[in-house]
Every structure is written in C-alpha cells, then in structure tokens.
Amino acid sequence: MDKIAFIAPTEEYKVELIQYMQNHNDTEDLIIEVLDPNGLFEQADRLIEEGAKAFIARGGTYYDLNQYLSIPVIPFSITTEDILSALNQAKALNKKVYLVIEEHVTFDYEEWRDLLAIDIHVVRIQNIPDIKNKIEKIAMLEENIVLVGGAYTIELGAKHQLPCVFIGNKLSFFLDTYNQVKTLLLESMKRQKRVKVLEMVLANMADGVVSLSTNGTIELFNKKAEKHLGKRASDVINRSIHDVFPKISHIANLENSSEEIMTYNKKSLTLRVLPISVDNTHLGNICTIRDITEIQEYEKRLRFKLNKKGLLAKHTFDEMIIVDHKMTLMIDYAKRAAATNSTILIYGESGTGKELLAQSIHNCSQRKSSPFVAINCAALSESLLESELFGYEEGAFTGARKGGKVGLFELAHGGTIFLDEINSVTRNLQTKLLRIIEEKEVMRIGSDHIIPLDVRIIAATNEDLIKQVADQQFRGDLFFRLSVIELSIPPLRERKDAIMPLFMSFLETLIGFEVSKDEIPQELQKWLLTHPWHGNVRELRNIAERYVVLGNIEDITHLAPHHKPEPDLLDENLQLNLKEISHAVEGIIIDNLLNQGRTKKEIANLLGISRTALYQKLNRGDTE
C-alpha cells in the first residue's frame, strides 16, 4: 500500500495528531515521525524504503525535503490564525517578540500591529541551516526577548536559554492536507497507469510508431520502428529526423494526414502520417510504419486458417456463366437480396450449385470479410448435427471433447451460415433452429448461459418444403422464417442455352487453355443438348472431365453412365433389400440413383436403409 509520511515538529504534536486522525479517518497509510533535524535526509530515505510515496512537512523541513526528494512533498502551511494564537501567548510574557517564519508564510504584521499592541520583529528564514544562523544572531542581542516559531526554532532558542512559544497547527487543517495528498496520489497512480499502458501498447504494436515535434525532433520511437528503420530508440530520441532519417524527413512538415508506400533499407514500407492538433494548434506528427511483406504474410496465414476451418467463401457471382433469362433474373434477385440481412431459402435439385450461389451472396454482402460456415444437414445424425450447430460444454455428454466445442453458429458470428438440405432436419432440431432465428442467441449443450449472435442464415433444399409443411414433416413457422427471400435455381435440362457454354468452360479449366465450340464434335454437342441431366451441373462437369481423360472417342455413349437402371427399378414405392442383392449390383444402383439427381434421403428410403448406413457405404466405397 502506498503510504504518506508526515514529519511532525514535536513529540507532543505527534501524539495529539495520531489520536485525532484515528478518530476521524483510516490511518493505515499514514506514517508520523518526529523531525530529526540532524539527519533529515536519512530519515526521509528510510521512510521511502518503508513505502512512503509522498511527504507532508512544515516550514524549513518542507523546503529541504522538496529540494532533496523526487517524490511529492506537500507543505503543511502555518496560517495567520496559528501565528496570531502564538503571538497572543507571547504577549503575556511582556518581552520583545521575534517572530521566526518561513519566506513562503503569508503574515501581514502591519495589518495586525494596532490590534496586537506588541513590539514584533519578523525574521524570515529559508531552510534549517538558515534557522540556526538567525537564532544565533538573535541570541547575541538583548536578553529581554521571546522567540515565536516552529519546532527547530524552539529547540535552538532553548539551547540559548531564550523563552519560546511554538506555532502550532490546527489538527483539522492537517486532515484537509492529508486528504488532498491522498487525492494527489490517486491521480498520480492513474496517470502512471495510463503512461504504463501506453508504453506497453506502443511496445507491442504491430506497427512502428514515430512521434515528431513541430520542428522534427523525434520524441517517441517504439520497438517496431527500430526494426523497420534499423536504428535503436536510444540513438534517435531527441534528435532531428532530418539528421537521422533524411530519406523520410518530409513527414515532419506534413500538416494533413497522408499515406505512402516507399522502399527503405530494401524493405517495402507503408508510412501513414497523422497530425497532432490541440485547439487547432499543430503540435507535431505521428507516423505509423508497416512492412508490406509482413502484411502479406499475415494475410496468407489468416486465409490459410480460414480455409483450414472452412470458414471462407471462395465463389462469387463473376464466376457464374449466365446466358438464359431464368438464371439472369434469379441472379439479379440474389444480388439485391445480398445487400440485406434477410434469411434466404434456395430451391434447387442436387448438383445445380446451391452452395456456389450461397457463397456468391455472402461475398456480395457487407459480411464478406466475416466467416462463411456451411454444413450439409443430411450428412449427420440428429444428435451429431445438434452438437455441431450449437456446440457443447465440457462434460455435456459421454465422449464430449475436453474443454467443450464451439458450435457452427458461434463460428459464423458476424458472417453467414449455410444450412444445406434443411429439409432433412428433424422436428426437434427445427424447433431449436426456430428459436435461434427468432431470439438471435444460442445456448451450448450442457451450458446455462446465452450467447448472443449476429448471423445471416441461408438455407437450401432440393425438396418442396410447402409439401412437407402440409404433410407436417416441416414446421410452418420455421419455413416462413427461412423463406423471407426465396431463390430457385432451374435444373440444367431447363437451361439448354447454358449447356455448351458451361461444358466449354469446364474443358478450359481442366486443360488450361481456351476451347472453340467448333472443336467439339457435332454428335457430342447434339448428345449434350438432349441428355436429361439428372445430376445437373455437377453431372455436366463429370462428363467434361471424362471427355478430357478419354480424349477422342468413337462412341459418345461411353461418356454416359455405363449402367442404365430399369424403369421399374426406380419406382418411388419400391423397397429394396440390400441383403438380397449382390455387392456389385448394389453399387450400380446407388451410383445410378445419384446420377439421376435423387437425394440421399430418397435413396436411403428406396433402399430401405438409414441415411447413416448409406453414407458409410458411400465413404467406404463398398456395399456392405
């Protein structure tokens, strides 16, 4: 604890003051000692070692300590009232009065002469040695005198056997002074903290910082500035920038903000200059310096982390090849929707590019610099999907990760979350999703506190949600929350004009150079335009890759799937038992169902297995 030390003039005053302060205030931070006139500085040094951060002192003691110490020394001033009280006591002795007071003490004797009716000689002193000299001279004068003064004056007068009267202070005045010093120390501590915080901030900033006076003197130079400019702060502080860094000395003369890029010591640096002004008076400039190479490296690391986490939207509207009216109209709506924070529901068959559209909307919105988080709701079981979306606390369930897990909604805070195949979400999870959308907050599994969210939701479905609402498979209130803006991507078979441009674009991406339409056989072009494209754009890209891999082929049917399912095999009412079908046939059926654009939910229902079992077969590449 910071302490306040008071050098008391006498032992009696010390005792009275301690009792008074204990009755009026908390004195844990107060040290009171009687003046040691022969060892004042040693006494002060010892008190500082004991924690004193400020001193209160009277008279000559104040003057000596104020010159000796670097910490605050506050005068406990003698008032006119204190002097008059002491003079009144001296008057009763019927002697010539010598009033010994410090230079700074205000006392107008002429104003009080008639009222006091005393013969007074006022002696002004400056410090403790001066008191000794003055008292010795007074003692050599006539004997019929009385000394009025402070503690040291009284002590020296007594040695010369002179009658003395001590000028005391009202104890209440000390309490006022003490409170002022406490306030002073508190403000000083706050200032020191601010300075320390500023020093730490400057020392740990990623930017170099140079502060200049109006004449170009360097006043501040942090660690990063040392690194960027190649000189130590101790070598440049208080020196002119014109002498130390002539190549950038022009920044001292700028009176408006500016930014420039320059090469310095083989480094590419950006210099941003900001003027310092108070009451329209220019006081100097601050220059921040950044290494462009470091900025680029940081951006690379950030993008790597975002890509690693899957939180970066890669696609934009510019990548889309749009030649038909339906898509042109839909993209126009999508761009207008991107400028809002409204939820969006995207309809489209499998392979039409629903996530590409969602990423493009995100990258066209004000949230483009924030995370884009995507999840296929059909790929996970209900419990796993819930933990992925909402996150969980440590110990929330058996097998929960140590430290818990941040949910995808939290990861998407400030950005966009894309919920693909929203139609596959269970009724239980639909209720929880509805609450998140309405309340804009999420609670982790096993937690008892709410986390506020700022997330834009884009959902996608390959099924008719209105029909699901009618069949009570999908909550109507959630549907209307999601479908504030609806976008529908037409299937490729309804966009004949887009087939060839898309096909050629895929070819160019695969082979690395431009392809002319005339280079594509007429028979292949005709086949591409008549194919049903159940897999939509995804299937078209697969065909383009097969064409590049196989090269010139005589029979274009090799580009299509090798096995065509029988019409009755795809009857929606058919229930298949995989246990009775060979592994080879089973794989063919699943492959053909996918190529026809069937959803995984539909395939699982047709095959009479769970979606989890279907995903296991797809991931393993077998049909067990």
N, C-alpha and C positions, 0 to 999 in steps of 0.2 A: 504494500500500500504506500502511495506517495505521502510523505509527511511534510508538515510545516513546522519550522523551528523558530522559536522566539527567544531572543537574548534579553532576559529580564534585568532591570537595573539593580535590584536588591533582592535578598532572600525573602524579606517580608512581602515585597510586592509579588514575588513568585508564588508564595503560599496563598495569598489573597486571590490571585488570578486563577490558580488551579481550582480553588473552591468555587469561585464564581463561574468558571467555564463548565465545570461538572454539573452545576445546577441549571445551566442554560443551553448546553449543546453537547453533542457527541465529540469527545476529545481524543479518540483513538489515534487520529492522525496528527496530534499536536505534541511537540516536544518543547518543554520550557526549561531553560537553564539560566543560571545567574552569570552575568558577564564576567569573563576572566580578562581584565584589561592588559595583562602582561602576556597573554597567549591567545588572543582573539582569533587569529587566523588558524592556529592549530585546533582550537575549539570548533571553528566552522568546518574544517576539513573532516573532523571526527563525526560531526552531526550529519554531514553529507553521506559518509560511509554507513550511517545508521538509517539512511533513507530519506533525508531531507531534500525536497525538491524546490523549496522556496524559504526565505527568511523574513521575519519581521523584526525590525530593530529601531531603537531610538537614537536621536542626536548624532554624536560623533561616531557611535558604533555603526549606525546606518551608513555614514559616509565611507568609513574604512571598508566595510563589507561590500558595499556597492562597487568599489574600485577593485576589490580583490577577487570577487566571485563572478562566475559566468552565468549563474542561475539567478532567477528573480530575487531582488531584495526590496521589500516594501517598507517605507517609513511609517513608524507609529508616531505620528506627529504630536507635539505638545501644542495645546490650544491656548488661546487667550484666557479662557476660563481657568485652565490649570495654572497659568502664571499668576493670575490675579489671586487665586487661592493661596499660593505660596507666598506672595508678597504681603498678603494680609497677615500671615503668620509672622513674617519677618518684621513687620511694622511694630508688633508688640514688644520687640527687643530694644527699641529706641536707639538703633545704630544706623550708620550709613550703609545703605544696601548696594551690593554689587550683584547685578543680575547677569549670570553667565548663560547665554543661549546660543544655539547654532545659527549660522548665517541664513538658513532657509526658513527659520521660525518667524512667523509674522507676529510682531507685537509693536504697536504704535504707542510708545510711552507718553509722548506729548498729549495724546488724546485722553490719557488717564491721569495725568500729573495732578490736576486740581482735586480730583476725586480721591486719589490715594494719599495726597499730602505727605509724600515720602521723598527723601533725597536719594535718588536712584542713579546708579551708574550702570549703563548697559554695556556688557562686554560680549562681542561676537566671536565665536570660535568656529573652526572648520573641521577638526578631527581630534583624535585622542592626544597625540603629541602636542597639538596646539593648546589643549586644555592645560596640560602640565606647565607649559611656559607661561600662560596667562595667570595661573593661580600663584606661581612663584613670584611674579611681579606684584600681584595684589597683596600677598603676604608681607612684602617688604614695606608696604605703606603703613599708615597709622593703624593702631590696634582696634579702634572703636568701629569695627565693620562687621557685617554679616554677609555670608555668601548664599545666594539663591541659585540653584542649578540642578543638573542631573546627577546620576549616581557617581560618576567618576569625579565630578566637581566636588561633591560632598566628601568623597574619600580623601582627595588631596587636601581639601580645606581642613579636615580633621587632623591630618598629619602636621599641619601648621598651627594647630590649636585655635582655629577660627570657628566661630559659631556658624552653623549652616542650616539651611532649610531646603529640603528636597522638593523638586517639582514633580509631583505625581501625575498620573493619567487616570481619568475615569475608566473604570473597568468596562463599562458599556461601550466605550469607544474602541477598546481592543476587540470586542466581539464583532463590531462592524468591520474593522480592518481584517480580522480573521476570515469572515465570510467573503469579503472581497477577494482575498488571496485564494480561497477555495475555488471561487468562480474563475479566477485568472488561471489556476492550474488546470481546471476542467477544460477551458477554452484552448489552453496551450496543448493539452493532450489531444484534443480534437484536431488541432492544426497539425500536430506531429503525425497523427494517424493519416490525415489527408496527404501529407507530404510523403509518408512511407508508402501508402497505397499508390500514389502517383509514380514513385520511384520503381515499385515492383511492376506496375503496369508497363512503364516505359522499358524496363529491363527485359521483360518477357514478351514484348510486342513482336509480331512477325515482321513489322515494317521498321526500317531505320527512321529515326526522328532526329532532326536538327533544328534547334531554335536559334533565331538570329535577332540581334537588336537592330535598331533603325540604321546604325552605321555599319552593320555587317559583322559585328562581334558575335562569335559562337558562344551561346550561353548554355546550351544543352546538347548532348551528343550521346545517344544510347548505344547499347551493345551491337544491335543490328546495323547501326550506322557505321560502327567500327569495321564490321565485316564487309559491308558493301563498298565503303570508301577507302578501306585499307589503312586507317590511322587510328591510334588509341585516343580515347577521350582526354586523357591527361596531357596529350601533346597538342590538342586543338582548342580546349576550353579557354575562353577569354582572349583568343586570338582572332584576327580578322580573317573572314572566309576568303578575301581577296588574296591574302598571303598563303593560306593553307590549301585551298581548293580553287585556284583561279579559273579552272575549266567550268565550274558551276557557280561562280561568284555572282552571276547575273540574278540569281534567285533572291539576293538581298535587296535588290532595287524594285522588285515587283510589288505593286500595291493592290493588285487584283488576283483572285485565285486563277491558277493555271496548272496545266498538266502537260508533260512532255516525255518523250522516250529518247534515250541517248545511250551511247556506248561509253563506258568508263572503266578503265583497267580491264579491258577485254570482256566486260560484262554488259549485258543489255539491261538497263535500269529504267524504271518509270519514276519521275520526280513530280510530286504534286505539292504545290505551294499554296498555303493559306495565310492571308494576312491576319495579324492580331491587332484588333482595334478596341479601344475603350472610349466611350463618349465621342465617337467619330475622330478620335486621335489615333494615328497609326503608330503602334509601339514596336513593330518588328514583324517577322515572318516565321512560320513553322513549315518545314519541308519534310514530307514523308517519302521514303525511298523504298522501292520494292524491286527485287530481282525477277525479271520476267521468266527466266528459266525455272526459278523456284515456283512461280505461279503455275507454270505449265505442268511441272511435276506434281504439284498438289492437285491440280485438276485431273491429271491422269489417275492418281491414287484414289481420288474421290469417285471418279467414274468407274474404276475397277471395283471398288467396294459396292457401289450401287448395282453394277452389272452382276456381281457375285451374289448379291442378295435378291436379284431380280426386281429391283425397285426402279428401273429406268425404262421409260417408254422409248423405243427405238424408231418407230414408224411415224410418218407424217402424211398429210393429205397429198403432198407433192409426189409421193411415190405411187399413188394410185393412177391407173390407166383408165380413164373415163371417156367413153365415146358414145354412150347411149343416153337417151333422155332420162330414163328412170334413175340411173345412177347419178347423173348430173344434178337432178332435183334433190335426191336424197343427200348428196354431199353438201349442197347448199344449205339444207336444213341442219345438217350436222355442224357446219361451221358456225351457224347462228346459235345453235344450242351450246357450242363450246364456250361462247362468251358469257354464259350464265353459270350458276351453281346448281341448276335443276338436275334432278335424277333423270337418267336416260335408260330406256329399255330398247335393246336392239333385237330385232327378229331376223332370223336367217338360218337356212339349212346348214348342216355341217359342211365346213370347207369353204364357206362364202367369204370369210375374212372378218368375222365379228371382232376379234381381238385387235386386228390391224386398224379397224375403224375406231375402236375404243382408245387405242394409243394415239391415233391421229387427233382425236378430240382433245385428249389430255394435253398434247403438245401444242395445240392451238389455243389453249385456255391460259388464264392467269396463273394456273397451278403448274405450268410446265417445268418450273425449276424444283418442284417438290416431288415426292415419291409417287410412282405408279405401281400398284400392287395388284397382281392378277392371280386368280385361283379358279380351278375348274371344280365346281361344287359336286359334280357327279363322280369325281375320281376318288372321293374319300367317304368313309362311313360316317354316320351321324355324329358319333362321339368324337372322332378324329377331326372332322370338319369344325365342330364347335370349339375344340381346343385350339385349332389353327386360327380361326377367325377372331376369337375373343381372348386367347392367351390364358395362362393359369398361374397360380401361385405355387411356390414350393410345397410339396406335400399335399396338393389338392386331390391327388388320386394315386393309386399304385403305379409306379413307373414314371411319375412326373419328374421332369428334369430338375436337378438341383439348382436352386435359385429362381425356378419358375421360367416362364417363357412369355415374351411379348407377342401379343396377337397381331394379326394382319391389319386389323382396323387401326391399332395404335401405330404400326409401321407406316400406314398410309396417311397419318395425321398431316394436314396441310395440303395433301395431294388428292389422288384418285384411287379408289379400289374398284376393280373389275370382277364382277361375280358372273362367271360363265356357267351356262346350263343351270340357271337359277331355278328352272322348273323341277330339278331333281331334289331340291332341298325339302326335308321332311316338315310336316306341320309344326312340330315342336320348335325346330330351328326358325321356321318362318315367323313365329311369334316373337322370338328374341331379336330377329333382324328388324322386325317392325318397330320394336321399342328403341333400338339403336337409331333408326332413321328419325323417329319422332322426337326422341329426347336428346339426340346428338351427344350421347355418352355411352360408355361401355364399362362393364364390370368383369374382371377376370374370373375364371372359375376358381373357387376357393377363396376369393377376396371379399372384403366387406367395405370397400370404398369405390367410389365412382371416378372414372377418368373421362374428362370432357374431350370431345372430338370435333375436328373440323375436317370432314372428309366428303368428297364428292363421289356418289355411287353411280356406276354404270353397270347395268345388268344385261345379260344376253340369254336368249332362249331359242331353241330350234323347234319348240312345240307351241301350240296355240294356248296361251295362258288363259284366255277368256273361257275356252272349253274346260280347262282344268278348274277354273273358278266355279263354273256351272256344275261340274262333277264333284265339287267340294274337295278337290285334291290340292287346291292352292287358295290361300286366304285372299278374299276380295279386297280387304283393307290394305294388305301389303301390295297387291297388284296395282292399286290406284296410287300408292306412294311411289312405286317404281316407275310407273308409266306416265310421269308428268310430261315427258317428251318421248315419243315413240319413233324409232327409225327402223325401216325394213330394207334389208339387202336382198335384191332379187336373185333368184338362183341363176346359174350360168346359162341354163337352157333357155331362159327368157331374155338373154342378152347376147344374141347371136353376133351382133356387131363387135362385141368385145373379145370374142374368142381368138381371132387371129392376132390382133394387137397384143393380147396377153401372152399368147403362145410364143410370138417372136421376142417379146420382152424376156420371157423365161430362157429362151435359147441364148439370147445375147448375154444374160447374166451367167449362164453356165459355161459358155465357150469364150467369153471375154471380148467379143467384137460384134459389130453390127451385122444384122442379117437382113437380106432383102426378101420380100414376100415371093418374088419370082424363083428364089432358090428352093422353095418348099414345093414338093410335087403336088400337082393338081388333085390327084387321087387322095393324098393325105389331107389337103385343105377341105375337100368335099366331106371326107370322113369326120374331120374335126367339127364341121358345122352341123353334121347330122347325128353325132353321138349324143346320148341323153344326159351325160354329165351328172350322174347321181352324186359324185363326190365333189362337184363344183370346181372352184378354182384350185383347190388342193389336188384334185384328180388331174386337172389340166397340167399342173406343174409336174406331176409324176410322169405323165405322157411325154412332156418335153424332155425330161431327163432320160427316159428310156430311148427317145429318138436320138439324143446326143450320144448315149452309150452304145447303142446298136448300130448307129450310122445308117448308110443307105441299105434299106431292106426291101425285098421284093414284095412281101406280104404285109400290108399295114395292119392286119389283124393281130400281129404279134405285139403291137403297141397296147392293145386292149387286154384286160384280164384273161388269163388262159382258160378259166373255167366259168362257164355261164350257168347260173343257178336255174333250175327248172321253175316255171311259173308257180306251180302249186307249192314249191318249197318255201316261198315267201308269203304264203297266206298268213295274214296277221293273226288268225285264230289258231294257227298250227303251234303245237307244243312239242318240242324236240327233246329227246332224252339222250344226252351225250354218252351215257354209259353204253348205249347200244350201237353207237356209231364209231367207226374206226378213227384213229387219230388223224389220218390223212384227210378223210372226208370232213372231219370236224374243222380242221384248219381252213379248208377250202370254203366251207360255209361261212365262217366268221369273216374271212377275207372278202368274200363277195358281198356280204351284208354291209360291211364298212364301205366298199366301193359304191354301193347303191345309195349311200348317204344316210343309212339308218343310224340312229343314235345308239350309244352304248346301252342306254336304258331299254330301248326297243329290242336290241339284240339279246340282252340278258333275259327279257321276258319271253322272246321267241324260243330261246334255248332252254328255258326253264331253270336257269341258274341265277345266282345273285350277281350284282354288278362287281362285288369284290372278287368273286371267282373268275369272272370274265377278265378283269384287269390282271389277275395273276396269270391267266393263260396268255394274255397279250404281252405282258412283261417278260414271261419266260420263253415266249416263242414256241410253246408246245400246246397240247390239248389234253393234258391230264386233268 
